[in-house]
Amino acid sequence: MSATARRPLRVVVVDHTAELGGAELALVRLCAALRDRPGGPRVRVRVVLGADGPLRPLLEREGVGVDVVPLAPSLGTVRRTDALRPGADPLRRPAAAAAFTARLAWRLRALRPDVVHATSLKADLLTLLPAALARRPLVWHVHDRVAPDYLPAAAVRLVRAASRLPAAVVANSRATAATLPGPCTVAYPGLAPAQLRARRAGDEARGPATAPVVGVVGRLSPTKGQRELLRALPAVLRAHPRARLRVVGEASFGAGAYERALRDEARRLGVEHAVDWVGFVPDPAAELDAFAVCVHASPVPEPFGQVVVEAMARGVPVVATRAGGVPEILDPEGPGGGRGAGPLGRLVPPGDVDALARAVVDVLDRPAEAAARAARAADVARARFPVARTADAVSEVWWRVAARGSAPRP
Ligand code: GLC
């Protein structure tokens, strides 16, 4: 019997950032699920972050040990759209990357994990050499679609070529997996048991006098589609003059200019009076519960879309763009497929403001129909997206890779 068969598997997860993006929130839930696994944890996770920040206390609260191996700050904060762009991405400054590589290799050698798991594109690239130097097998977790509509072309080429190097690759959706050249294991980011248990009070409980709330939850970012939703708002207000738009989330990863542009746009469209800028909330459950409809308006194909699942699990009707991973969530059996029940939310073409407005108005016009669809969606979300399934899928990859050791792949 090998050593790894008797003791828990030791995994070091590497993330370049400690800001709270979707991948980071998914990581926190994954760590909690691995700890709470029935029969006790079979995997012990330690996390190495390229910076200190709000992710660290969240992980520590789940009992995860965290080390910070500082990345030059300029390396940690470059925007996805600037990745590898000459002059914009210091990854092109070899000295900064080399210093991090040396520090991380040293740390990995000291920690001696069975598997190294990198969980952001930047960490995926920056961990290749340190894992090799420390002779540890590396797993990539890809949360971004590696496609030219999502990343600069140079980054796409580099990541696709480099994705052949790790021992295994995990993707957060089939849509993400399809952007990579090699085999991937798909592990949908699941929800925590408390998120799946929650049931919101029905629309009736809030009373017919309540102004309908159209809500959007997520980082303020051009890729998340808050601008498209704002542009759809005038048409929504013509049909439902008392409706309000609640924008939940804050600008991070350097998107401050986008937030200012959104507020200007609201003024220009004359809808300012109907918009609540809520900012960041640590747990969006209460916000979601007040929504008559949750909108996910990404104009570019979203790699997965955790908010869609969160809204579904709470029985909130969803309107979302049909692209990337979202149709896998809302229309898993494909257009026209399945048992004839149809999609679990309203899907509209990305970037089509008129279609978005029509779908939102339709949900507000016909709440009983939307509620029936949302109740079906809640059942499906509970069955398909518990984080325990994610933990099983990811740890199965880790055990497989560890069993092969750090020997070169066949
Ligand atoms: C990233 C993706 C998002 C996904 C999340 C978790 O934030 O942009 O689509 O839901 O990772 O995988």
Residues whose N, C-alpha, C, O or C-beta is under 5 A from the ligand:
A	BS01	GLC	G21 G22 A23 A26 H143 N172 P189 E302 P303 F304 G305 Q306
